């Protein structure tokens, strides 16, 4: 099994989840106390994430770049919350 980066984009915002082999799993956090959840379409299925996981889409894109360039390391441009 390899490291996995799960990404959702919804206009100007998105989320990033990292499933790690050695560092555990985590999801992006925007540092707010936003209540509730938001829904993303993930291959014709609803993916529900905490509203605090939404970050700017530019930050999501940069996380994908870093993940690919590093060969699967957790991107360091995001604040993570363990799950």
N, C-alpha and C positions, 0 to 999 in steps of 0.2 A: 504494500500500500504506500501511496505517496501523500505528500502534503496536498491539501485541497483549498482552493479559494472560491468561495461562493459569493457572487455579486448580483445585486439587484439595482436597476436604474429606473427612476420615475421622474422624468423631466430634469429639474435642477438638483435633485437629491437622489440618494441611493444608500445602500448599505453594503458592508463587506463582512463576510464571516470566514474565519480561517479554522480549518480542521487540521490540527497539528499532531504529528507522531510523538514528538518529544516535548512540546510546550503546551499541550492540551488544546482545547478549542476555545475560541473567543469570537466576539462580534464587535463591530465598530460601535463607538459611543460618541455622542456630540457633547457630553458633559452637562447637558440640561437635565431638568427633572420633568420633561414632557410626559404627560400621562398617556396611557393607552397604547394602541398598536396601529400599524399600517399594513396594508396588504399589497403584495407584489404578485404578478403573474409569473410563475416559474414553470415553463413548458406546459401550459394549459392547466396548471394546478395553482391554487392559492397558497402563497407563502406569507405567513404572518410574522412580523418582526416588531420588537418594541419600538415605539416612536423615538426613543432616545438613540436608536441605532442609525437614524438617518443623518448622513453627512453630505456636504456639497459634492456634486458629481465630478468636479475636477479632482477632488481628493480621492474619489473612487477610482478614477482613471489612472492616477499616479500610483495608487496601490497595486493595480493590475500590472503596470509597467515594472514596478519594483519586484513583485512576486515572480514574474517571468524572468527578468534579468538575473535574479539571485538563484534561480533554479528551485524555488519553492519556499524560501524563507518568509516568515511572517513580515509583511511590510511595516516599516518603522515610521511611516508618515501618518499613522492612525493611532488614536487612543483606543485601547481595547478593553472590553469587559469580559471576564471569564464566563463561560457557560457550562 
